[in-house]
């Protein structure tokens, strides 16, 4: 079992999500994150989409979060990230911060 992994993410916040300044509704965020997932599934570049679309400051680094250990992220994020193989993109993950797409880098 891996104790540390590396991952990148795309975060779409919505009005009312934790630490959010977004004005989009929860439904609008879900529709947009699904569209991004469709782009990734069609061969889109994760780092490029993160830079263009993510509400997290990590978007400016292609969504890169670096390495982290189990339990350092909120539970749904942690569970999804540690369940991915290197190079795999997650489905849509909802946390108190909004909707995420995760990409395991190491």
Secondary structure, DSSP 4 states (H G I P E B T S, - for coil): --SEEEEEEEEE--TTSTT----S-HHHHHHHHHHHHHHHHTT--HHHHHHHH-SSGGGGGTTEEEEEETTSS-HHHHHHHHTSPTT-B---EEETTEEEEEEE--
